[in-house]
Amino acid sequence: MSLTNRTPEHQVQQLFNQIAPQYDQMNSLISLGTHRHWRHQVMTTMTIHSGDFALDVCCGTGDWTLALAEAVGPAGHVVGLDFSDQMLWLADRKVRTAGLANRITLKQGDAMTLPYPDNHFNVVTIGFGLRNVPDANQVLRELARVVKPGGQVVCLETSQPTNPVIHAGWQLYFGQLVPLMGRVVAHQYRAYNYLQRSTHQFVDVQTLAKMFQAAGLAHVHYRPFNLGAAAVHFGTKPYQ
């Protein structure tokens, strides 16, 4: 991966374009397949209804976008937004294969400045993307801005295990094994070394909950997965 681009944002965008073809395979390998279970558990507990208008930020190859489209049904619609055109190309293939092109719109855009008006969506999600943005607080403010009062913001993300023994194993896994798997499976050691560093440097569940509150969201709560290796956070936009 070239590091000659002028901004870190461009470097991260290039990284995700490069790893897009192996992204799903590596996600399954890194999480030992549990990321699908996490997303299923989130879908069963989040507030989403038939006919809702949803936004999936940092949608990647579209797995959560597709799940949201199934939940909102034919009367609803989902926008999947990502800054990687290669990720969106793969997402588009999945959408067409699933026969859901009539209820999903895919858009290239920046999570830091969402191209939508205030109070626009019933629910907004972001999955495994918040740790890779330049300013997570700014993105959370944007998610809170575009969701309607009474609507929910949901974030599924890697986290920091609190148990010292589990945390030590987690550090070894992400710090050593994940980049090695990236080299062997995807031939992208440098890219997956970046991803493990972004995981290590991201905040813990309590800090992220406070960030949700600082963004103006209420009824904030979270649920850890895999002994704290990942977590989902929920927040609701209050009525003014």
TIDO-56897 format. One line per field, with one value per atom (N, C-alpha, C): residue in one letter; atom name; x, y, z. Coordinates in Angstrom, 3 decimals, m for minus. Layout:
res <- (A,...)
atom <- (CA,...)
xx <- (X,...)
yy <- (Y,...)
zz <- (Z,...)
end
This chain:
res <- (M,M,M,S,S,S,L,L,L,T,T,T,N,N,N,R,R,R,T,T,T,P,P,P,E,E,E,H,H,H,Q,Q,Q,V,V,V,Q,Q,Q,Q,Q,Q,L,L,L,F,F,F,N,N,N,Q,Q,Q,I,I,I,A,A,A,P,P,P,Q,Q,Q,Y,Y,Y,D,D,D,Q,Q,Q,M,M,M,N,N,N,S,S,S,L,L,L,I,I,I,S,S,S,L,L,L,G,G,G,T,T,T,H,H,H,R,R,R,H,H,H,W,W,W,R,R,R,H,H,H,Q,Q,Q,V,V,V,M,M,M,T,T,T,T,T,T,M,M,M,T,T,T,I,I,I,H,H,H,S,S,S,G,G,G,D,D,D,F,F,F,A,A,A,L,L,L,D,D,D,V,V,V,C,C,C,C,C,C,G,G,G,T,T,T,G,G,G,D,D,D,W,W,W,T,T,T,L,L,L,A,A,A,L,L,L,A,A,A,E,E,E,A,A,A,V,V,V,G,G,G,P,P,P,A,A,A,G,G,G,H,H,H,V,V,V,V,V,V,G,G,G,L,L,L,D,D,D,F,F,F,S,S,S,D,D,D,Q,Q,Q,M,M,M,L,L,L,W,W,W,L,L,L,A,A,A,D,D,D,R,R,R,K,K,K,V,V,V,R,R,R,T,T,T,A,A,A,G,G,G,L,L,L,A,A,A,N,N,N,R,R,R,I,I,I,T,T,T,L,L,L,K,K,K,Q,Q,Q,G,G,G,D,D,D,A,A,A,M,M,M,T,T,T,L,L,L,P,P,P,Y,Y,Y,P,P,P,D,D,D,N,N,N,H,H,H,F,F,F,N,N,N,V,V,V,V,V,V,T,T,T,I,I,I,G,G,G,F,F,F,G,G,G,L,L,L,R,R,R,N,N,N,V,V,V,P,P,P,D,D,D,A,A,A,N,N,N,Q,Q,Q,V,V,V,L,L,L,R,R,R,E,E,E,L,L,L,A,A,A,R,R,R,V,V,V,V,V,V,K,K,K,P,P,P,G,G,G,G,G,G,Q,Q,Q,V,V,V,V,V,V,C,C,C,L,L,L,E,E,E,T,T,T,S,S,S,Q,Q,Q,P,P,P,T,T,T,N,N,N,P,P,P,V,V,V,I,I,I,H,H,H,A,A,A,G,G,G,W,W,W,Q,Q,Q,L,L,L,Y,Y,Y,F,F,F,G,G,G,Q,Q,Q,L,L,L,V,V,V,P,P,P,L,L,L,M,M,M,G,G,G,R,R,R,V,V,V,V,V,V,A,A,A,H,H,H,Q,Q,Q,Y,Y,Y,R,R,R,A,A,A,Y,Y,Y,N,N,N,Y,Y,Y,L,L,L,Q,Q,Q,R,R,R,S,S,S,T,T,T,H,H,H,Q,Q,Q,F,F,F,V,V,V,D,D,D,V,V,V,Q,Q,Q,T,T,T,L,L,L,A,A,A,K,K,K,M,M,M,F,F,F,Q,Q,Q,A,A,A,A,A,A,G,G,G,L,L,L,A,A,A,H,H,H,V,V,V,H,H,H,Y,Y,Y,R,R,R,P,P,P,F,F,F,N,N,N,L,L,L,G,G,G,A,A,A,A,A,A,A,A,A,V,V,V,H,H,H,F,F,F,G,G,G,T,T,T,K,K,K,P,P,P,Y,Y,Y,Q,Q,Q)
atom <- (N,CA,C,N,CA,C,N,CA,C,N,CA,C,N,CA,C,N,CA,C,N,CA,C,N,CA,C,N,CA,C,N,CA,C,N,CA,C,N,CA,C,N,CA,C,N,CA,C,N,CA,C,N,CA,C,N,CA,C,N,CA,C,N,CA,C,N,CA,C,N,CA,C,N,CA,C,N,CA,C,N,CA,C,N,CA,C,N,CA,C,N,CA,C,N,CA,C,N,CA,C,N,CA,C,N,CA,C,N,CA,C,N,CA,C,N,CA,C,N,CA,C,N,CA,C,N,CA,C,N,CA,C,N,CA,C,N,CA,C,N,CA,C,N,CA,C,N,CA,C,N,CA,C,N,CA,C,N,CA,C,N,CA,C,N,CA,C,N,CA,C,N,CA,C,N,CA,C,N,CA,C,N,CA,C,N,CA,C,N,CA,C,N,CA,C,N,CA,C,N,CA,C,N,CA,C,N,CA,C,N,CA,C,N,CA,C,N,CA,C,N,CA,C,N,CA,C,N,CA,C,N,CA,C,N,CA,C,N,CA,C,N,CA,C,N,CA,C,N,CA,C,N,CA,C,N,CA,C,N,CA,C,N,CA,C,N,CA,C,N,CA,C,N,CA,C,N,CA,C,N,CA,C,N,CA,C,N,CA,C,N,CA,C,N,CA,C,N,CA,C,N,CA,C,N,CA,C,N,CA,C,N,CA,C,N,CA,C,N,CA,C,N,CA,C,N,CA,C,N,CA,C,N,CA,C,N,CA,C,N,CA,C,N,CA,C,N,CA,C,N,CA,C,N,CA,C,N,CA,C,N,CA,C,N,CA,C,N,CA,C,N,CA,C,N,CA,C,N,CA,C,N,CA,C,N,CA,C,N,CA,C,N,CA,C,N,CA,C,N,CA,C,N,CA,C,N,CA,C,N,CA,C,N,CA,C,N,CA,C,N,CA,C,N,CA,C,N,CA,C,N,CA,C,N,CA,C,N,CA,C,N,CA,C,N,CA,C,N,CA,C,N,CA,C,N,CA,C,N,CA,C,N,CA,C,N,CA,C,N,CA,C,N,CA,C,N,CA,C,N,CA,C,N,CA,C,N,CA,C,N,CA,C,N,CA,C,N,CA,C,N,CA,C,N,CA,C,N,CA,C,N,CA,C,N,CA,C,N,CA,C,N,CA,C,N,CA,C,N,CA,C,N,CA,C,N,CA,C,N,CA,C,N,CA,C,N,CA,C,N,CA,C,N,CA,C,N,CA,C,N,CA,C,N,CA,C,N,CA,C,N,CA,C,N,CA,C,N,CA,C,N,CA,C,N,CA,C,N,CA,C,N,CA,C,N,CA,C,N,CA,C,N,CA,C,N,CA,C,N,CA,C,N,CA,C,N,CA,C,N,CA,C,N,CA,C,N,CA,C,N,CA,C,N,CA,C,N,CA,C,N,CA,C,N,CA,C,N,CA,C,N,CA,C,N,CA,C,N,CA,C,N,CA,C,N,CA,C,N,CA,C,N,CA,C,N,CA,C,N,CA,C,N,CA,C,N,CA,C,N,CA,C,N,CA,C,N,CA,C,N,CA,C,N,CA,C,N,CA,C,N,CA,C,N,CA,C,N,CA,C,N,CA,C,N,CA,C,N,CA,C,N,CA,C,N,CA,C,N,CA,C,N,CA,C,N,CA,C,N,CA,C,N,CA,C,N,CA,C,N,CA,C,N,CA,C,N,CA,C,N,CA,C,N,CA,C,N,CA,C,N,CA,C,N,CA,C,N,CA,C,N,CA,C,N,CA,C,N,CA,C,N,CA,C,N,CA,C,N,CA,C,N,CA,C,N,CA,C,N,CA,C,N,CA,C,N,CA,C,N,CA,C,N,CA,C,N,CA,C)
xx <- (0.851,0.000,0.882,0.675,1.438,0.998,1.957,1.661,2.002,1.903,2.286,1.113,m0.102,m1.250,m1.110,m1.773,m1.547,m2.238,m3.325,m4.056,m4.251,m4.331,m4.621,m5.932,m6.930,m8.213,m8.037,m7.211,m6.963,m6.226,m5.317,m4.590,m5.533,m6.451,m7.411,m8.358,m8.786,m9.653,m8.962,m7.702,m6.935,m6.783,m6.555,m6.415,m7.661,m8.839,m10.071,m10.384,m10.006,m10.155,m9.290,m8.084,m7.170,m7.643,m8.170,m8.544,m9.971,m10.719,m12.131,m12.366,m11.591,m11.883,m11.802,m10.950,m10.804,m11.464,m12.203,m12.718,m13.656,m14.611,m15.561,m14.865,m13.955,m13.229,m12.396,m11.720,m10.889,m11.718,m12.858,m13.728,m14.169,m14.546,m14.991,m13.846,m12.654,m11.498,m11.085,m11.010,m10.557,m11.510,m12.816,m13.808,m14.236,m13.618,m13.992,m15.474,m15.986,m17.379,m18.383,m17.927,m18.889,m19.477,m18.884,m19.422,m20.846,m21.165,m22.535,m23.493,m23.060,m23.886,m24.099,m23.039,m23.181,m24.232,m24.141,m25.073,m26.507,m26.663,m28.001,m28.574,m27.732,m28.189,m28.585,m27.823,m28.153,m29.494,m29.720,m30.961,m32.179,m32.013,m33.150,m33.451,m32.506,m32.711,m32.862,m32.470,m32.580,m34.011,m34.317,m35.663,m35.740,m36.344,m36.528,m37.838,m38.577,m39.923,m40.105,m41.076,m41.457,m41.831,m41.297,m41.570,m40.590,m39.622,m38.642,m37.680,m37.071,m36.044,m34.739,m33.782,m32.573,m31.323,m30.287,m28.979,m27.932,m27.146,m26.040,m24.737,m24.047,m22.823,m21.621,m20.630,m19.473,m19.974,m20.820,m21.543,m20.655,m19.460,m18.564,m19.168,m19.126,m19.667,m21.156,m21.800,m23.254,m23.995,m23.316,m24.031,m25.082,m24.737,m25.724,m26.785,m26.404,m27.370,m28.452,m28.050,m29.007,m29.924,m29.355,m30.174,m31.198,m30.793,m31.719,m32.825,m32.469,m33.467,m34.505,m34.069,m35.031,m35.970,m35.431,m36.235,m37.249,m36.884,m37.811,m38.867,m38.602,m39.604,m39.798,m40.717,m40.938,m41.375,m41.992,m42.457,m41.351,m40.213,m39.118,m37.993,m36.943,m35.780,m34.541,m33.392,m32.118,m31.086,m30.321,m29.168,m27.905,m27.047,m25.734,m24.676,m23.942,m22.951,m21.559,m20.610,m19.217,m18.321,m17.084,m16.188,m15.340,m15.411,m14.644,m15.494,m15.110,m15.885,m15.798,m14.675,m14.552,m15.456,m15.576,m16.513,m17.941,m18.288,m19.636,m19.915,m18.903,m19.079,m19.442,m18.763,m19.080,m20.449,m20.777,m22.101,m23.193,m22.967,m23.959,m24.214,m23.180,m23.349,m24.229,m23.992,m24.799,m26.260,m26.462,m27.824,m28.593,m27.943,m28.615,m28.869,m27.909,m28.090,m29.258,m29.416,m30.502,m31.843,m31.844,m33.081,m33.652,m32.766,m33.221,m32.838,m32.551,m32.144,m33.250,m34.489,m35.610,m35.779,m35.098,m35.218,m33.868,m32.792,m31.463,m30.839,m30.329,m29.534,m28.128,m27.130,m25.734,m25.123,m24.412,m23.881,m22.462,m21.568,m20.228,m20.272,m19.760,m19.828,m18.938,m18.869,m17.995,m18.823,m18.492,m19.212,m19.044,m18.000,m17.748,m18.707,m19.206,m20.153,m21.217,m22.204,m23.236,m24.073,m24.325,m25.028,m26.551,m27.046,m28.480,m28.911,m30.165,m30.653,m30.882,m31.115,m31.418,m32.703,m32.772,m34.026,m34.578,m33.723,m34.078,m34.380,m33.728,m33.829,m34.469,m35.152,m35.722,m34.666,m33.641,m32.574,m31.286,m30.173,m28.850,m27.905,m27.165,m26.233,m24.823,m23.844,m22.459,m21.793,m21.251,m20.658,m19.178,m18.347,m16.900,m16.299,m16.816,m16.304,m15.876,m16.417,m16.168,m14.699,m14.017,m12.606,m11.691,m12.212,m11.372,m11.627,m12.468,m12.746,m11.783,m11.557,m10.629,m11.064,m12.386,m12.896,m14.205,m14.136,m15.317,m16.403,m16.020,m17.016,m17.795,m17.093,m17.763,m18.732,m18.334,m19.215,m20.453,m20.277,m21.433,m22.376,m21.829,m22.689,m23.467,m22.834,m23.511,m24.619,m24.337,m25.361,m26.557,m26.276,m27.353,m28.114,m27.431,m28.080,m29.098,m28.734,m29.595,m30.708,m30.627,m31.704,m32.858,m34.067,m35.250,m35.377,m36.018,m36.312,m37.089,m36.644,m37.230,m36.566,m35.712,m34.997,m33.735,m33.197,m32.091,m30.809,m29.690,m28.354,m27.731,m27.196,m26.659,m25.249,m24.310,m22.909,m22.425,m21.998,m21.358,m19.875,m19.035,m17.623,m16.755,m15.497,m14.546,m14.370,m13.919,m13.792,m12.578,m12.441,m11.301,m11.778,m11.413,m11.791,m11.271,m12.095,m11.703,m10.963,m11.213,m10.504,m9.033,m8.088,m6.663,m6.178,m6.629,m6.195,m6.745,m8.043,m8.661,m8.018,m7.707,m7.106,m5.720,m4.967,m3.637,m3.736,m4.685,m4.885,m5.390,m6.257,m6.802,m5.690,m4.756,m3.626,m2.745,m2.491,m1.679,m2.365,m3.667,m4.408,m4.405,m4.831,m4.920,m3.542,m2.625,m1.325,m0.410,m0.509,0.406,m0.289,m1.382,m1.991,m2.790,m3.516,m4.334,m3.480,m2.394,m1.560,m0.968,m0.617,m0.084,m1.133,m2.377,m3.458,m3.674,m3.551,m3.691,m2.627,m1.417,m0.331,m0.579,m1.000,m1.156,m2.384,m3.529,m4.790,m5.002,m4.773,m5.087,m3.851,m2.648,m1.397,m1.371,m1.914,m2.019,m1.588,m0.336,0.131,0.012,0.419,0.440,m0.973,m1.937,m3.315,m3.874,m3.655,m4.228,m3.436,m2.183,m1.459,m2.078,m2.508,m3.222,m4.528,m5.279,m6.571,m6.409,m5.352,m5.167,m4.776,m4.023,m3.665,m4.882,m5.777,m6.989,m7.873,m7.851,m8.603,m7.995,m6.671,m5.987,m6.220,m6.275,m6.319,m7.738,m8.755,m10.114,m10.525,m11.571,m11.980,m12.699,m12.838,m13.574,m15.078,m15.867,m17.324,m17.862,m17.290,m17.773,m17.481,m16.301,m15.942,m16.826,m17.091,m17.952,m19.369,m19.849,m21.174,m21.223,m20.157,m20.101,m20.043,m19.380,m19.327,m20.710,m21.487,m22.877,m23.665,m23.506,m24.228,m23.771,m22.468,m21.940,m22.449,m22.798,m23.342,m24.820,m25.394,m26.789,m27.779,m27.290,m28.175,m28.538,m29.740,m30.254,m30.510,m30.843,m31.120,m29.979,m28.761,m27.584,m27.320,m27.154,m26.791,m25.985,m25.335,m24.483,m24.509,m24.043,m23.951,m22.627,m21.776,m20.504,m20.705,m19.797,m19.760,m18.359,m18.300,m17.016,m16.107,m16.650,m15.899,m15.324,m16.029,m15.633,m14.801,m14.553,m13.776,m14.538,m15.860,m16.710,m17.895,m18.619,m19.785,m20.712,m21.996,m22.963,m23.448,m23.534,m24.045,m25.326,m26.300,m27.567,m27.768,m28.302,m28.683,m29.897,m30.754,m31.988,m31.947,m32.364,m32.406,m33.626,m33.417,m34.577,m35.451,m36.716,m37.623,m37.298,m37.314,m37.013,m38.249)
yy <- (m1.191,0.000,1.233,2.113,3.353,4.287,4.963,5.923,7.341,7.588,8.886,9.845,9.425,10.328,11.419,12.526,13.711,13.654,12.914,12.913,11.498,11.330,10.002,9.436,10.300,9.818,9.126,9.715,9.111,7.782,7.710,6.473,5.358,5.681,4.677,4.273,5.238,4.931,3.978,4.240,3.368,1.976,1.940,0.651,m0.200,0.392,m0.386,m0.763,0.064,m0.327,m1.545,m1.593,m2.697,m4.009,m3.957,m5.204,m5.637,m4.834,m5.139,m6.562,m7.081,m8.423,m9.528,m9.346,m10.378,m9.969,m8.870,m8.312,m9.276,m9.845,m10.757,m12.007,m12.552,m13.750,m13.487,m12.355,m12.041,m11.740,m11.068,m10.810,m12.107,m13.068,m14.358,m15.077,m14.981,m15.648,m14.988,m13.663,m12.931,m13.117,m13.056,m13.170,m14.606,m15.549,m16.972,m17.168,m16.319,m16.420,m15.782,m15.240,m14.744,m13.389,m12.666,m11.348,m11.460,m12.567,m12.771,m12.943,m13.688,m13.878,m12.554,m11.754,m10.448,m9.612,m9.554,m8.723,m9.242,m10.557,m11.133,m10.759,m10.823,m10.457,m8.983,m8.137,m6.715,m6.486,m7.157,m6.980,m7.399,m8.365,m8.832,m7.900,m7.006,m6.142,m4.661,m4.250,m2.837,m2.495,m1.201,m0.734,m0.397,m1.288,m1.068,m1.711,m1.019,m1.460,m1.519,m2.265,m2.300,m0.887,m0.475,0.848,1.920,1.574,2.557,2.962,4.143,4.682,4.629,3.801,3.538,3.950,4.291,4.627,3.738,3.053,2.224,2.894,3.512,4.273,3.334,3.580,2.679,1.265,1.175,m0.083,m1.183,m0.863,m1.890,m2.665,m3.983,m4.825,m5.108,m4.449,m4.418,m5.453,m6.224,m7.273,m6.703,m5.666,m5.083,m4.318,m3.700,m3.011,m3.974,m5.164,m6.179,m6.623,m6.814,m7.213,m6.134,m4.878,m3.771,m3.734,m3.990,m3.989,m5.080,m6.225,m7.295,m6.844,m6.126,m5.718,m4.642,m3.691,m2.598,m3.025,m4.115,m4.651,m3.812,m4.216,m3.517,m2.066,m1.737,m0.367,0.557,0.001,0.807,0.973,1.654,1.847,2.024,1.584,1.656,2.296,3.223,3.800,3.213,2.642,2.175,3.149,3.756,4.778,4.320,4.490,4.151,5.028,5.262,6.087,5.277,3.931,3.054,2.607,3.008,2.620,1.123,0.504,m0.939,m1.717,m1.263,m1.886,m1.754,m0.580,m0.349,m1.193,m1.422,m2.275,m3.697,m4.199,m5.534,m5.556,m4.489,m4.404,m4.411,m3.719,m3.672,m5.060,m5.853,m7.232,m8.036,m7.869,m8.594,m8.143,m6.841,m6.297,m6.854,m6.884,m7.385,m8.889,m9.614,m11.060,m11.359,m10.529,m10.723,m10.215,m9.543,m8.999,m7.852,m7.047,m5.975,m4.580,m4.484,m3.193,m2.146,m2.598,m1.640,m1.020,m1.563,m0.965,m0.601,m0.607,m0.215,0.770,1.867,2.817,2.828,2.637,2.676,4.002,4.646,5.979,6.108,6.665,6.968,8.303,8.327,9.549,9.480,10.594,10.766,10.754,9.845,9.761,11.012,11.774,12.992,14.122,14.114,15.133,14.439,13.884,13.118,14.033,13.606,14.462,14.380,14.505,14.393,15.462,15.884,16.911,16.360,17.256,16.866,16.033,15.129,14.409,13.679,12.905,12.331,10.833,10.095,8.633,8.145,7.009,6.388,5.683,5.144,4.434,4.606,4.735,4.877,3.871,3.141,2.136,2.416,1.914,1.915,0.669,m0.166,m1.427,m1.513,m1.609,m1.770,m0.677,0.538,1.661,2.832,2.918,4.092,4.211,3.074,3.133,3.576,3.662,4.013,5.415,6.185,7.548,8.529,9.707,10.670,11.188,11.313,11.881,11.166,10.199,9.412,10.272,11.276,12.154,12.931,13.413,14.134,13.218,11.990,11.044,10.762,10.570,10.342,11.535,12.732,13.922,13.935,13.492,13.424,12.354,11.218,10.166,10.672,11.361,11.908,13.011,13.749,14.846,14.330,13.287,12.860,11.907,11.351,10.470,11.321,10.826,11.551,11.476,12.456,12.338,11.044,10.307,9.005,7.872,8.211,7.199,6.740,5.636,4.986,5.016,5.257,5.118,3.863,2.990,1.712,1.544,1.229,1.039,m0.331,m1.157,m2.441,m2.277,m2.538,m2.221,m3.113,m3.260,m3.932,m3.112,m3.772,m3.085,m3.615,m3.187,m3.550,m4.461,m5.744,m6.607,m6.058,m6.138,m5.596,m6.608,m7.906,m8.931,m8.967,m8.849,m8.781,m10.003,m11.187,m12.402,m12.426,m12.112,m12.076,m10.984,m9.848,m8.739,m9.115,m9.856,m10.282,m11.186,m12.135,m13.000,m12.232,m11.262,m10.408,m9.606,m9.083,m8.326,m9.201,m10.413,m11.331,m11.666,m11.911,m12.308,m11.190,m9.984,m8.877,m8.305,m8.324,m7.715,m8.563,m9.905,m10.782,m11.646,m12.285,m13.267,m12.624,m11.533,m10.910,m10.389,m9.636,m9.229,m10.422,m11.496,m12.685,m13.314,m13.394,m13.933,m13.053,m11.732,m10.821,m11.073,m11.406,m11.691,m13.004,m14.041,m15.365,m15.441,m14.928,m15.095,m14.000,m12.755,m11.638,m10.977,m11.441,m10.830,m9.328,m8.956,m7.548,m7.378,m7.729,m7.602,m6.173,m5.208,m3.815,m3.321,m3.728,m3.293,m3.857,m5.142,m5.743,m5.378,m4.973,m4.411,m3.082,m2.277,m1.031,m1.332,m2.339,m2.646,m3.110,m3.896,m4.311,m3.115,m2.158,m0.978,m0.109,0.017,0.807,0.139,m1.187,m1.921,m1.690,m1.795,m1.591,m0.192,0.789,2.180,2.686,1.877,2.354,2.304,3.051,3.239,2.014,1.962,0.876,1.191,0.244,0.376,1.552,1.787,2.885,4.242,4.370,5.626,5.875,4.836,5.010,5.382,4.818,5.195,6.684,7.191,8.621,9.465,8.963,9.672,9.734,8.667,8.670,9.777,9.853,10.870,12.272,12.447,13.755,14.192,13.219,13.526,13.917,13.847,14.254,13.115,11.873,10.713,10.329,9.818,9.429,7.923,7.435,6.006,5.149,5.596,4.909,3.639,2.555,1.293,0.457,m0.577,m1.391,m2.846,m3.697,m5.126,m5.648,m6.237,m6.785,m8.164,m8.502,m9.824,m10.413,m11.733,m12.447,m11.894,m11.829,m11.404,m9.999,m9.159,m7.765,m7.455,m8.431,m8.175,m7.298,m7.276,m6.407,m5.996,m4.987,m4.519,m3.759,m3.762,m2.935,m1.853,m0.641,0.495,1.020,1.360,1.905,3.288,4.193,5.506,6.013,6.754,7.279,8.796,9.387,10.847,11.360,12.215,12.700,13.657,13.739,14.722,16.080,17.097,18.449,19.067)
zz <- (0.000,0.000,0.000,m0.930,m0.996,0.124,0.699,1.750,1.299,m0.009,m0.547,m0.647,m0.366,m0.418,0.637,0.420,1.239,2.591,2.743,4.003,4.513,5.839,6.380,5.851,5.619,5.100,3.750,2.884,1.583,1.725,2.690,2.923,3.368,4.295,4.769,3.646,2.836,1.708,0.742,0.452,m0.433,0.176,1.486,2.171,1.989,2.228,2.121,0.681,m0.270,m1.667,m1.988,m1.404,m1.675,m1.067,0.146,0.824,0.512,m0.248,m0.506,m1.017,m1.985,m2.501,m1.452,m0.433,0.614,1.929,1.937,3.185,3.907,3.203,3.846,4.361,3.557,3.964,5.211,5.238,6.388,7.626,7.470,8.616,9.274,8.452,8.986,9.683,9.095,9.679,10.991,10.988,12.174,13.349,13.063,14.140,14.389,13.658,13.739,13.442,12.544,12.101,13.030,14.161,15.155,14.784,13.825,13.475,12.936,12.270,11.786,12.961,13.978,15.172,15.893,16.010,16.652,15.942,14.613,13.849,13.985,13.995,14.173,15.538,16.573,17.909,17.975,17.297,17.278,16.584,15.471,14.722,15.534,16.414,17.220,18.393,18.723,19.895,19.540,18.342,17.976,17.589,17.602,17.283,15.801,15.027,13.594,13.178,12.307,11.958,10.439,10.025,8.611,8.163,7.020,6.503,6.929,7.781,8.246,7.131,7.315,6.439,7.223,6.800,7.579,6.817,7.570,7.012,7.658,6.819,7.298,6.882,7.854,7.592,7.670,6.806,6.687,6.390,5.368,5.110,4.556,4.069,3.566,2.415,2.501,1.429,1.591,2.555,2.575,3.385,4.217,4.957,5.905,6.654,7.570,6.790,5.687,4.829,4.370,3.972,3.519,4.652,5.838,6.985,7.325,7.235,7.490,6.448,5.197,4.121,4.323,4.806,5.116,6.230,7.218,8.367,8.014,7.160,6.830,5.824,5.108,4.195,2.938,2.079,0.798,0.958,2.086,2.301,2.803,3.204,3.735,2.736,3.161,2.297,3.161,2.623,3.330,2.420,2.983,2.290,2.911,2.078,2.521,2.041,2.971,2.629,3.028,2.109,2.390,1.530,1.977,1.164,0.201,0.277,m0.605,m1.790,m2.992,m4.165,m4.420,m4.043,m4.244,m3.291,m2.065,m1.124,m1.649,m2.155,m2.664,m3.906,m4.724,m5.902,m5.477,m4.466,m3.955,m3.285,m2.557,m1.940,m2.993,m4.093,m5.167,m5.746,m5.881,m6.367,m5.408,m4.100,m3.118,m3.160,m3.289,m3.319,m4.510,m5.664,m6.868,m6.786,m6.236,m6.058,m5.122,m4.085,m3.120,m3.645,m4.782,m5.335,m4.526,m3.904,m3.022,m3.540,m4.829,m5.391,m5.294,m5.200,m5.134,m3.747,m2.740,m1.401,m0.785,m1.582,m1.102,m2.087,m1.552,m2.323,m1.754,m2.606,m2.183,m2.628,m1.692,m1.971,m1.428,m2.245,m1.769,m1.039,0.180,0.967,2.192,2.901,4.048,5.332,6.237,7.507,8.356,8.106,8.881,8.523,7.304,6.834,6.001,6.649,5.949,5.055,3.815,2.856,2.984,4.227,4.479,5.471,5.391,6.317,7.712,8.643,10.019,10.066,11.047,11.350,10.132,9.457,8.157,8.204,9.105,9.130,10.435,10.360,11.554,12.396,11.735,12.431,11.635,12.361,11.737,12.389,11.559,12.077,11.559,12.303,11.844,12.417,11.542,11.970,11.630,12.647,12.486,11.604,11.761,10.995,11.856,13.064,13.898,14.287,14.436,14.841,13.708,12.479,11.335,10.794,11.461,11.000,11.678,11.071,11.670,13.032,13.246,14.495,14.842,15.743,16.096,16.729,17.495,18.110,17.051,16.026,14.949,14.203,13.952,13.265,14.108,15.406,16.274,16.273,16.228,16.142,14.834,13.765,12.473,12.484,13.079,13.177,13.972,15.083,15.911,15.176,14.349,13.617,12.607,11.854,10.742,11.173,12.392,12.850,13.390,13.224,13.688,15.208,15.840,17.274,17.547,18.548,18.840,18.089,17.102,16.332,17.039,16.583,17.286,16.462,17.151,16.581,17.186,16.315,16.760,16.207,17.077,16.680,17.134,16.192,16.484,16.181,17.189,17.021,17.901,17.522,18.393,19.667,20.728,22.011,22.757,23.993,24.830,25.970,25.962,27.080,28.404,29.441,30.748,31.613,31.403,32.166,31.744,32.682,32.312,31.527,31.899,31.204,29.785,29.648,28.328,27.467,28.099,27.361,26.841,27.605,27.164,25.943,25.973,24.818,23.616,23.866,22.802,22.139,22.946,22.405,21.528,21.975,21.189,19.872,19.941,18.743,17.707,18.133,17.182,16.835,17.791,17.539,16.682,16.795,16.077,15.028,15.406,14.505,13.375,13.668,12.619,11.467,11.715,10.584,9.829,10.554,9.895,8.992,9.467,8.628,7.405,7.602,6.470,5.425,5.871,4.923,4.188,4.900,4.307,3.409,3.907,3.194,2.158,2.551,1.662,1.060,1.450,0.975,1.276,2.440,2.819,4.273,4.578,5.957,6.454,5.644,6.071,6.385,5.525,5.725,7.026,7.279,8.480,9.726,9.557,10.690,11.092,10.102,10.410,11.143,10.674,11.287,12.729,13.007,14.406,15.263,14.698,15.482,15.770,14.789,15.026,16.072,16.119,17.143,18.519,18.617,19.896,20.451,19.568,20.001,20.246,19.907,20.068,21.534,21.851,23.253,23.804,25.119,25.752,25.764,26.241,26.148,26.956,28.132,28.964,28.319,27.741,27.078,25.869,25.089,23.919,24.344,25.441,25.943,26.294,26.914,27.230,25.962,24.918,23.634,22.994,23.119,22.643,23.344,24.654,25.424,25.043,24.835,24.452,23.087,22.237,20.912,20.973,22.167,22.331,22.365,22.470,22.490,23.920,24.072,25.393,25.437,26.646,26.845,26.283,26.548,26.010,26.811,26.108,26.754,25.767,26.288,25.421,25.875,24.963,25.256,24.697,25.534,25.035,24.398,23.493,22.865,23.054,23.082,23.150,24.240,25.453,26.637,26.497,25.726,25.588,24.362,23.492,22.275,21.292,21.409,20.591,21.453,20.994,21.741,20.809,21.151,20.451,21.411,20.916,21.683,21.032,21.866,21.411,22.020,21.244,21.762,21.019,21.695,21.101,21.079,19.965,19.877,20.624,21.605,22.388,21.596,21.979,21.420,22.036,21.237,21.732,22.411)
end
